[in-house]
């Protein structure tokens, strides 16, 4: 029982830490605090703590949890490429009102007035891909060896959350981007991009997390004691 409680505790901490990065941009766009300030206060510490916790879990022989987290990071980063193929294409075709990674970059480096440069673009893209990694950690920890429909649902939920967030309101295009152009371009592009992210994430993790069931099944048996999960 104590071992199971510790596992739940560690997974909960990882989930909370992983949720920090994607929400900072939303909080910044809501006008609560500047993203550059929150990057120092929350983003960098949360990344450091995730890395430290993964190493600690591996040392403490909670190898399933550490494996799920590492696999989630890798799968999340790779899946962001799939998202970007659609998002960037949409942006070039005019179905997106702006370049999100570039906007993130100027906000991260607090140079909105002076505009983007190489370093702000680098920061923005790094932050964007870390957000993908953060969602990957969350999905991997919860779903284990996932099925494609799990990923599609996860991607759609992320996309819906984005489209009703203060981010789209700050862009002046209304909820779901319905005030942008003919009203459907933004909605379709964002939805397809996040479906691509979700299904790619689930397909990668279906192989990387092979044999590890979703979290609600995982705690029925002590799979940490089985060699095939190491």
Rosetta silent file (secondary structure, phi, psi, omega in degrees, C-alpha in Angstrom):
SEQUENCE: XXXXXXXXXXXXXXXXXXXXXXXXXXXXXXXXXXXXXXXXXXXXXXXXXXXXXXXXXXXXXXXXXXXXXXXXXXXXXXXXXXXXXXXXXXXXXXXXXXXXXXXXXXXXXXXXXXXXXXXXXXXXXXXXXXXXXXXXXXXXXXXXXXXXXXXXXXXXXXXXXXXXXXXXXXXXXXXXXXXXXXXXXXXXXXXXXXXXXXXXXXXXXXXXXXXXXXXXXXXXXXXXXXXXXX
SCORE:     score description
SCORE:     0.000 S_00000001
   1 L     0.000  -42.606  179.726    0.000    0.000    0.000 S_00000001
   2 H   -62.893  -39.475  179.266    2.793    2.380    0.875 S_00000001
   3 H   -63.461  -43.847  178.771    4.489    1.647   -2.450 S_00000001
   4 H   -63.532  -39.878  178.586    1.277    2.326   -4.363 S_00000001
   5 H   -62.923  -41.092  178.434    0.754    5.568   -2.455 S_00000001
   6 H   -64.556  -39.507  178.584    4.273    6.685   -3.322 S_00000001
   7 H   -62.232  -45.940  178.884    3.679    5.910   -6.991 S_00000001
   8 H   -60.935  -40.144  178.983    0.481    7.959   -7.009 S_00000001
   9 H   -61.829  -49.843 -177.900    2.336   10.780   -5.265 S_00000001
  10 H   -64.747  -41.004  178.389    5.196   10.820   -7.775 S_00000001
  11 H   -64.234  -41.414  179.041    2.864   10.598  -10.768 S_00000001
  12 H   -61.368  -41.895  178.556    0.744   13.430   -9.380 S_00000001
  13 H   -64.085  -43.870  178.519    3.823   15.632   -8.967 S_00000001
  14 H   -62.541  -40.320  178.483    4.942   14.881  -12.519 S_00000001
  15 H   -63.919  -43.905  179.798    1.475   15.686  -13.855 S_00000001
  16 H   -64.637  -44.544  179.140    1.360   18.977  -11.979 S_00000001
  17 H   -64.076  -38.155 -179.223    4.843   19.997  -13.102 S_00000001
  18 H   -70.136  -26.180 -179.367    4.042   19.073  -16.698 S_00000001
  19 H   -77.812  -14.121 -175.781    0.885   21.183  -16.657 S_00000001
  20 H   -66.114  -53.329 -173.244    2.819   24.338  -15.769 S_00000001
  21 H   -56.765  -52.606 -177.881    4.489   25.076  -19.110 S_00000001
  22 H   -62.159  -27.636 -176.476    1.430   24.918  -21.429 S_00000001
  23 H   -84.937  -15.749 -178.729   -0.606   27.092  -19.074 S_00000001
  24 H   -64.996  -40.965  179.039    1.944   29.894  -18.719 S_00000001
  25 H   -63.014  -39.572  178.909    1.246   31.227  -22.218 S_00000001
  26 H   -64.831  -45.901  179.565   -2.479   31.201  -21.490 S_00000001
  27 H   -62.327  -40.791  179.154   -1.989   33.028  -18.189 S_00000001
  28 H   -63.404  -42.476 -179.321    0.250   35.604  -19.885 S_00000001
  29 H   -71.865  -18.104  174.544   -2.314   36.235  -22.613 S_00000001
  30 L   -80.068   -8.389  177.485   -4.968   36.696  -19.937 S_00000001
  31 L    86.024   13.674 -178.071   -2.902   39.624  -18.682 S_00000001
  32 L   -72.340  -47.735 -178.788   -2.103   38.147  -15.275 S_00000001
  33 L  -159.229  154.754 -179.231    1.693   38.391  -15.561 S_00000001
  34 L   -68.067  142.871 -179.164    4.329   38.701  -18.267 S_00000001
  35 H   -63.982  -35.427  179.706    5.529   35.459  -19.808 S_00000001
  36 H   -61.758  -38.115  178.463    9.160   36.529  -19.433 S_00000001
  37 H   -70.701  -43.859 -178.993    8.700   36.836  -15.672 S_00000001
  38 H   -69.235  -25.802  176.812    6.848   33.533  -15.345 S_00000001
  39 H   -62.310  -40.328  179.323    9.522   31.774  -17.399 S_00000001
  40 H   -74.851  -40.296 -175.041   12.043   32.553  -14.672 S_00000001
  41 H   -78.091  -34.605 -171.627    9.679   31.922  -11.789 S_00000001
  42 H  -125.893  -44.073 -172.952    7.906   28.799  -13.057 S_00000001
  43 H   -64.627  -57.762 -178.305    8.996   27.481  -16.464 S_00000001
  44 H   -61.034  -45.653  177.647   12.700   26.889  -15.869 S_00000001
  45 H   -61.207  -38.107 -178.449   12.191   25.512  -12.317 S_00000001
  46 H   -66.854  -38.837  177.685    9.435   23.142  -13.512 S_00000001
  47 H   -64.276  -45.765  179.402   11.643   21.743  -16.288 S_00000001
  48 H   -60.371  -42.807 -178.888   14.528   21.266  -13.862 S_00000001
  49 H   -67.151  -35.930  176.845   12.272   19.547  -11.327 S_00000001
  50 H   -62.295  -46.574  179.819   10.866   17.185  -13.970 S_00000001
  51 H   -62.660  -46.090  179.569   14.372   16.117  -14.981 S_00000001
  52 H   -61.675  -42.888 -178.123   15.477   15.703  -11.359 S_00000001
  53 H   -66.467  -39.094  177.434   12.353   13.721  -10.481 S_00000001
  54 H   -61.752  -44.779  178.404   12.785   11.374  -13.458 S_00000001
  55 H   -63.795  -39.937  178.519   16.372   10.675  -12.410 S_00000001
  56 H   -64.739  -43.209  179.854   15.269   10.158   -8.808 S_00000001
  57 H   -62.117  -40.703  178.174   12.509    7.757   -9.839 S_00000001
  58 H   -64.631  -40.275  178.978   14.945    5.722  -11.879 S_00000001
  59 H   -65.561  -36.709 -178.973   17.336    5.606   -8.925 S_00000001
  60 L   -82.992    4.999  177.538   14.533    4.513   -6.585 S_00000001
  61 L    72.334   20.593  170.673   13.626    1.701   -9.020 S_00000001
  62 L   -89.744   65.355 -168.818   10.289    3.216  -10.055 S_00000001
  63 H   -72.164  -28.218  177.685   11.337    2.406  -13.585 S_00000001
  64 H   -64.936  -44.696 -179.137    7.876    2.205  -15.109 S_00000001
  65 H   -65.987  -44.997 -179.857    7.086    5.784  -14.085 S_00000001
  66 H   -65.234  -37.964  178.134   10.460    7.125  -15.218 S_00000001
  67 H   -64.436  -44.233  179.090   10.156    5.221  -18.490 S_00000001
  68 H   -60.955  -41.216 -179.091    6.673    6.587  -19.126 S_00000001
  69 H   -66.384  -46.867  179.634    7.863   10.139  -18.469 S_00000001
  70 H   -63.363  -44.739  178.114   10.919    9.882  -20.738 S_00000001
  71 H   -61.224  -37.218  178.458    8.877    8.230  -23.486 S_00000001
  72 H   -64.089  -40.516  178.093    6.287   10.979  -23.137 S_00000001
  73 H   -61.796  -49.414 -177.807    8.926   13.679  -23.617 S_00000001
  74 H   -64.562  -45.598 -179.246   10.325   12.033  -26.742 S_00000001
  75 H   -66.599  -37.243  179.228    6.919   11.231  -28.221 S_00000001
  76 H   -64.722  -41.286  178.152    5.598   14.706  -27.431 S_00000001
  77 H   -64.619  -46.796  179.619    8.494   16.380  -29.209 S_00000001
  78 H   -62.987  -38.869 -178.781    8.136   14.149  -32.274 S_00000001
  79 H   -69.349  -26.333  176.728    4.364   14.655  -32.348 S_00000001
  80 H   -65.393  -29.664  174.212    4.817   18.427  -32.330 S_00000001
  81 H   -61.980  -41.613  178.114    6.453   18.074  -35.739 S_00000001
  82 H   -62.260  -43.809  176.812    3.216   16.502  -37.001 S_00000001
  83 H   -59.520  -42.864 -175.638    1.240   19.387  -35.517 S_00000001
  84 H   -67.702  -30.543  177.586    3.607   21.890  -37.091 S_00000001
  85 H   -58.265  -43.160 -179.130    3.220   20.471  -40.584 S_00000001
  86 H   -79.107  -44.011 -178.173   -0.457   21.413  -40.485 S_00000001
  87 H   -63.877  -45.735 -178.512   -0.136   24.600  -38.422 S_00000001
  88 H   -66.785  -39.757  176.153    2.702   26.030  -40.488 S_00000001
  89 H   -61.586  -44.145  178.013    0.964   25.117  -43.742 S_00000001
  90 H   -61.788  -41.524  178.956   -2.191   26.782  -42.471 S_00000001
  91 H   -61.867  -43.746  179.565   -0.249   29.868  -41.448 S_00000001
  92 H   -65.711  -30.251 -179.863    1.351   30.124  -44.891 S_00000001
  93 H   -87.580   -3.942  176.608   -2.060   29.735  -46.519 S_00000001
  94 L    87.926   17.653  179.058   -3.572   32.431  -44.303 S_00000001
  95 L   -93.511    0.009  175.741   -5.806   30.247  -42.140 S_00000001
  96 L  -123.525  139.410 -176.185   -3.991   31.324  -38.962 S_00000001
  97 L   -76.860  -12.755 -178.491   -3.848   34.957  -37.779 S_00000001
  98 L  -166.691  171.360  179.672   -0.262   34.768  -36.552 S_00000001
  99 L   -95.531  102.513 -173.484    2.828   32.660  -35.978 S_00000001
 100 H   -58.359  -48.915 -179.974    2.401   31.252  -32.457 S_00000001
 101 H   -60.032  -36.637  178.800    6.027   30.180  -31.797 S_00000001
 102 H   -66.754  -41.180  177.190    7.266   33.601  -32.918 S_00000001
 103 H   -63.244  -43.693  177.787    4.757   35.324  -30.638 S_00000001
 104 H   -58.229  -40.585 -177.907    5.799   33.087  -27.757 S_00000001
 105 H   -63.244  -46.407 -179.138    9.418   34.003  -28.376 S_00000001
 106 H   -68.493  -30.008  176.582    9.013   37.755  -28.203 S_00000001
 107 H   -73.598  -38.147  179.142    6.929   37.378  -25.061 S_00000001
 108 H   -63.348  -39.948 -177.985    9.471   35.054  -23.459 S_00000001
 109 L   -95.910    6.363  176.304   12.321   37.500  -24.074 S_00000001
 110 L    54.802   48.375  179.045   10.160   40.541  -23.361 S_00000001
 111 L  -131.299   41.379  179.742   10.852   42.186  -26.710 S_00000001
 112 L   -61.447  -37.640 -177.666    7.349   42.581  -28.068 S_00000001
 113 L   -69.537  -41.651 -177.477    8.037   46.239  -28.868 S_00000001
 114 L   -82.047  -17.974  176.743   11.289   45.614  -30.745 S_00000001
 115 L    92.740  174.468 -175.448    9.965   42.555  -32.567 S_00000001
 116 L   -75.273  153.936  171.345   11.310   39.057  -33.223 S_00000001
 117 L  -145.006 -171.637 -177.116   14.893   38.109  -33.927 S_00000001
 118 H   -57.348  -46.000 -174.871   16.910   34.889  -34.097 S_00000001
 119 H   -69.867  -38.055  177.964   17.055   34.432  -30.315 S_00000001
 120 H   -68.458  -38.300  176.687   13.379   35.119  -29.712 S_00000001
 121 H   -63.382  -42.216  178.488   12.453   32.699  -32.498 S_00000001
 122 H   -62.072  -44.080  179.038   14.740   30.070  -30.954 S_00000001
 123 H   -63.816  -42.684 -179.223   13.187   30.621  -27.526 S_00000001
 124 H   -63.899  -43.849  179.267    9.677   30.491  -28.947 S_00000001
 125 H   -68.561  -38.807  177.736   10.234   27.268  -30.845 S_00000001
 126 H   -62.225  -42.828  179.040   11.977   25.653  -27.871 S_00000001
 127 H   -64.918  -41.086 -179.944    9.054   26.608  -25.631 S_00000001
 128 H   -60.889  -45.561 -179.032    6.563   25.357  -28.209 S_00000001
 129 H   -72.452  -31.045  175.352    8.248   21.952  -28.442 S_00000001
 130 H   -67.726  -33.781  174.808    8.588   21.705  -24.670 S_00000001
 131 H   -60.987  -41.618  175.563    4.846   22.256  -24.434 S_00000001
 132 H   -60.892  -41.339  177.349    4.458   19.284  -26.761 S_00000001
 133 H   -63.833  -38.764  179.799    6.782   17.287  -24.511 S_00000001
 134 H   -63.440  -44.819  176.291    4.752   18.331  -21.453 S_00000001
 135 H   -64.616  -33.593  177.501    1.526   17.091  -23.020 S_00000001
 136 H   -63.406  -41.783  177.852    3.420   13.931  -23.972 S_00000001
 137 H   -60.742  -47.945 -178.510    4.390   13.296  -20.346 S_00000001
 138 H   -59.108  -48.491 -177.657    0.791   13.764  -19.211 S_00000001
 139 H   -65.442  -43.066 -178.322   -0.626   11.467  -21.877 S_00000001
 140 H   -64.543  -44.429 -179.826    2.045    8.793  -21.386 S_00000001
 141 H   -62.565  -37.540 -176.285    1.653    8.699  -17.603 S_00000001
 142 H   -82.428  -40.690 -169.265   -2.116    8.401  -17.851 S_00000001
 143 H  -102.344  -20.068 -178.391   -2.562    6.152  -20.888 S_00000001
 144 L    61.614 -128.326  176.253    0.559    3.969  -21.058 S_00000001
 145 L   -77.594   95.604 -169.961    0.343    1.902  -24.242 S_00000001
 146 L   -84.494  164.195  174.531   -2.351    4.034  -25.801 S_00000001
 147 L  -104.454  154.765 -177.076   -4.813    3.411  -28.615 S_00000001
 148 H   -53.692  -39.311 -177.325   -5.228    5.787  -31.581 S_00000001
 149 H   -68.251  -27.213  174.654   -8.654    6.994  -30.457 S_00000001
 150 H   -62.374  -44.658 -179.435   -7.159    7.976  -27.073 S_00000001
 151 H   -67.081  -40.326  178.820   -4.707   10.248  -28.851 S_00000001
 152 H   -61.465  -47.129  179.097   -7.336   11.741  -31.141 S_00000001
 153 H   -61.509  -43.507  179.275   -9.550   12.582  -28.166 S_00000001
 154 H   -60.828  -46.024  179.456   -6.579   14.014  -26.260 S_00000001
 155 H   -63.040  -42.552  179.881   -5.566   16.171  -29.224 S_00000001
 156 H   -63.231  -41.441  179.375   -9.106   17.448  -29.778 S_00000001
 157 H   -63.628  -40.802  176.794   -9.411   18.386  -26.091 S_00000001
 158 H   -62.719  -44.889  179.916   -6.127   20.316  -26.223 S_00000001
 159 H   -62.421  -42.621  178.604   -7.279   22.098  -29.370 S_00000001
 160 H   -63.833  -42.267  177.837  -10.656   22.984  -27.881 S_00000001
 161 H   -59.926  -41.295  178.679   -8.993   24.290  -24.739 S_00000001
 162 H   -63.778  -41.938 -174.134   -6.726   26.470  -26.841 S_00000001
 163 H   -75.484  -11.564  175.278   -9.588   27.844  -28.928 S_00000001
 164 L  -111.384    6.654 -176.625  -11.594   28.994  -25.908 S_00000001
 165 L   -84.499  169.515  176.200   -8.579   30.317  -24.004 S_00000001
 166 H   -61.127  -15.615  179.919   -7.481   33.929  -23.531 S_00000001
 167 H   -62.145  -50.718 -178.488   -4.948   33.348  -26.321 S_00000001
 168 H   -69.821  -30.795  176.884   -7.517   33.545  -29.108 S_00000001
 169 H   -66.287  -38.443  179.414   -9.288   36.413  -27.366 S_00000001
 170 H   -67.911  -24.540  178.130   -6.021   38.345  -27.251 S_00000001
 171 L   -80.351   -9.762  178.195   -5.653   37.810  -30.997 S_00000001
 172 L    74.768   27.973 -177.363   -9.003   39.498  -31.516 S_00000001
 173 L  -115.066    4.778  176.577  -10.564   36.612  -33.429 S_00000001
 174 L    76.568  168.109  178.016  -13.170   35.521  -30.872 S_00000001
 175 H   -60.239  136.340 -176.296  -13.796   32.105  -29.335 S_00000001
 176 H    62.713    9.496  179.762  -12.948   29.296  -31.781 S_00000001
 177 H    67.979   24.322 -174.625  -11.606   31.986  -34.124 S_00000001
 178 L   -70.982  -12.802  178.524  -15.090   32.507  -35.548 S_00000001
 179 L   -97.115    6.151  179.271  -14.395   36.199  -36.146 S_00000001
 180 L   -97.458  120.683 -179.585  -11.373   35.438  -38.305 S_00000001
 181 L    51.706 -122.350 -175.636  -12.027   35.599  -42.065 S_00000001
 182 L   -88.419    0.909  172.313  -14.983   33.352  -42.927 S_00000001
 183 L    98.537  -13.017 -177.414  -15.173   31.847  -39.453 S_00000001
 184 L  -118.606  -16.466 -174.912  -14.047   28.279  -40.077 S_00000001
 185 H   -59.573  -49.513 -179.147  -10.432   28.486  -41.277 S_00000001
 186 H   -64.012  -46.536 -179.113   -8.856   28.848  -37.843 S_00000001
 187 H   -57.179  -47.269 -177.899  -11.151   26.237  -36.269 S_00000001
 188 H   -66.775  -45.142 -177.997  -10.389   23.639  -38.941 S_00000001
 189 H   -62.947  -48.092 -178.981   -6.633   24.265  -38.949 S_00000001
 190 H   -63.408  -42.504  179.992   -6.254   24.127  -35.167 S_00000001
 191 H   -63.370  -48.326 -179.990   -8.434   21.012  -34.893 S_00000001
 192 H   -63.208  -39.711 -179.960   -6.591   19.118  -37.627 S_00000001
 193 H   -62.504  -42.023 -178.168   -3.213   20.134  -36.214 S_00000001
 194 H   -78.160  -26.911  171.288   -4.082   18.846  -32.750 S_00000001
 195 H   -65.990  -42.316  177.050   -5.623   15.661  -34.116 S_00000001
 196 H   -60.604  -41.662  177.536   -2.339   15.086  -35.944 S_00000001
 197 H   -61.445  -49.197 -175.204   -0.490   15.693  -32.682 S_00000001
 198 H   -65.648  -44.091 -177.134   -2.712   13.332  -30.723 S_00000001
 199 H   -71.931  -34.849  175.495   -2.762   10.444  -33.163 S_00000001
 200 H   -65.476  -42.028  178.518    1.005   10.641  -33.717 S_00000001
 201 H   -59.102  -46.586 -177.085    1.522   10.706  -29.957 S_00000001
 202 H   -68.929  -37.133  179.841   -0.642    7.639  -29.427 S_00000001
 203 H   -67.415  -40.687  178.256    0.958    5.685  -32.274 S_00000001
 204 H   -65.885  -45.541 -176.999    4.473    6.354  -30.982 S_00000001
 205 H   -73.481  -20.533  175.863    3.568    5.517  -27.398 S_00000001
 206 H   -65.187  -23.497  177.268    1.719    2.371  -28.438 S_00000001
 207 H   -96.288  -45.016 -176.413    5.181    1.041  -29.315 S_00000001
 208 H   -68.496  -33.423 -178.806    7.367    2.787  -26.738 S_00000001
 209 L  -102.903   28.061 -174.998    5.037    1.928  -23.828 S_00000001
 210 L   -54.286  127.369  177.442    4.289   -1.579  -25.050 S_00000001
 211 L    90.144   -5.193 -179.475    2.743   -3.713  -22.337 S_00000001
 212 L  -102.826  114.462 -176.452    2.021   -0.846  -19.937 S_00000001
 213 L   -78.353  172.428  175.688   -1.742   -0.327  -19.460 S_00000001
 214 L   -58.222  162.202 -171.778   -3.552    2.910  -18.562 S_00000001
 215 H   -59.847  -34.482 -176.493   -3.114    4.217  -15.043 S_00000001
 216 H   -72.469  -17.671  173.002   -6.450    2.911  -13.750 S_00000001
 217 H   -94.092  -27.825 -173.154   -5.360   -0.658  -14.619 S_00000001
 218 H   -61.983  -34.809 -174.759   -1.746   -0.228  -13.630 S_00000001
 219 L   -86.543    2.034  175.112   -2.427    0.008   -9.911 S_00000001
 220 L   -75.216  -28.919  177.309   -4.414   -3.214   -9.796 S_00000001
 221 L  -133.613  158.006 -179.552   -1.147   -5.150   -9.888 S_00000001
 222 L   -87.598   81.786 -176.011    2.396   -4.252   -8.984 S_00000001
 223 H   -72.119  -13.539  177.067    3.879   -4.210  -12.461 S_00000001
 224 H   -61.673  -25.824 -177.107    7.112   -2.676  -11.158 S_00000001
 225 H   -83.816   -3.702 -178.491    8.057   -6.181   -9.986 S_00000001
 226 L   -94.677  125.057 -176.262    7.776   -7.666  -13.468 S_00000001
 227 H   -58.933  -29.312 -174.601   11.077   -7.753  -15.418 S_00000001
 228 H   -68.276  -12.045  179.483    9.374   -7.156  -18.778 S_00000001
 229 H   -94.439   -0.421 -176.924    8.577   -3.559  -17.760 S_00000001
 230 L   -86.990    0.000    0.000   12.194   -2.627  -17.094 S_00000001
